[in-house]
Amino acid sequence: MNKKIAIAIDGPGGAGKSTISKAVAKRLGIIYVDTGALYRTVGYYGREHGLSVEDVKVSEKITPMLDDIRIEIKYIDGTQHVILNGEDLGDKIRQPDISMYASAVSSVPSVRAFLLEAQKELARKNSVIMDGRDIGTVILPDAEVKIFMTASDEARAQRRYKELLSKGIEANFDDVLKELRERDHADSTRAAAPLKPADDAHIFDNSDCDFNASVEYIIKFVEEKTGVKAVEK
């Protein structure tokens, strides 16, 4: 690709941001950046060092730990790997409780500042598609394409539930739905960069769209906005 572009995909958990963004990135030949994995990594570090979800919300408790955290992003066969102090965390950061840790640490300004520059640097050097909760509003406010992807609570919980089971992680649908709603509330009411669509974001509700339809929808929208053409499947 000769033209450098930035695509911001925001939305709540379970909307399919990550899986859809990965597929779109592959079709467009650009880098996919899972920003949520970075917050999950900080939350994971806090949990592993004895902090509760409530603890990691407290700046005085989590901020001193940032000096001991070294996060690298590597791309192996086109897949993003997050390396914490030399360890590839893999699915360790995908455990259900880490979602709440990620939401909690993301409300701490020092954590957001700690991770902000790394995300911006990736976009300065590469064509990227980033997904998260404040990409279009804070991380990439000048992105050529901004999409806020959402779906009904039940549809999102069902997707997350199936994802967990497919990875061999025990889960209960009602618990997944409850945790999803709790995180939605925490993310949308936090003082620092709350979850909300950018003023110029395109709203995409994919409650009734399957994976392939969602990918094609995003591809078409990006092509129309940027003139960049995706490769055929």
Protein Blocks (a to p, Z undefined) as FASTA:
>chain_A
ZZdcddddeddehilmmmmmmmmmmmnopacddfklmmmmmmmmmmmnopafklmmpmkl
mmmmmmmpccddddeehiacddeehiafkjmlmgfklmmmmmmmmmpmklmmmmmmmmmm
mmmmpccddddjklmmmmmmmbfbdcdddddfklmmmmmmmmmmmnopacdfklmmmmmm
mmmmmmmmpmbhpadddfkbccddfklacfklmmmmmmmmmmmmnopacddZZ
